[in-house]
Amino acid sequence: MEIKIGIKDVAREVVVESDQTPESVQKQVSEALANQSLLELADSKGNITLVPGASIGYVEIGAETRRHIGFGPFSDS
């Protein structure tokens, strides 16, 4: 799942590809904003991204995507 974080006064957003659930990420973001603490997100490669809660402008949590294997047509079932 892709997570985009907009940082206040910074033109580029931080993008993290994570295996966490949307609910888990939303809970972490809410806690970081409420407590003005660090938002700590682990990406799918094991890297950790830290963002100060006071600097977060917005967070866009993408839908979980299913990985397709093979060369056949994609079905949305």
N, C-alpha and C positions, 0 to 999 in steps of 0.2 A: 504494500500500500504506500502511496506517495503522500508525504506530509510537507506542505509549504508553510514556512514561517516568515512573516514580514517583520523586520526589525525597524523600530522607530529611527528616523533620520538616516536610514541606509537605503540606497536605491535598489540593491539586489536582494532577492529573497533567499533564504536557506531552504534547500530541498533535501529531504531525508527519505530514503526508500526503506521502509521498516516492515517487519513481520508481526508487529504488535497489532492488537485489535483496535478498531476505532474507539471503542468504549474506554479502553485502557489509556490511549493517547489523550482523549478528551478529559479524563479524570486527572492525568498528570498536568495538563495545561491549566485546568481550573485551579488546581492546588498551587501551581507556580504563580498564577496571577493573583490569587487571594492572599498568599503569604509573601509575595514579592521575593520568592526563592528561585533557585535554578531549575529550569526545565531540562531534564536529562532524558534524551532519546537515544536508543540503540538502533543502529541501522542493520540491514540484513547481512552485512559483512562483519559485524561485530564492533564497528566503530561507535564511539559515543559522541554525541553532539550536545553541548551545554549552551543554553541561552538564558540570560538573566530575565526573570519574570517581569521586571520593571521595563525592559526594553522591547517586549513583545507588542507589535502593532496588530497583527492578526495571525491566525493559524487556519490553514485550509487542510482538512483531513479528507483524503481521497477514499473512494470506495475500494474495498478489497477486490483484487482482480484474480481471476482464476488463470492459472498458467496452462497454455495449450501446448501439446506435444504432437509433433507430426506435421505432415504437409497437407492434410485433408481440409475441407471447408470447416470453418468455425461455426459452431452452433451455440445458441444462447439459451440452453436449457438447464 
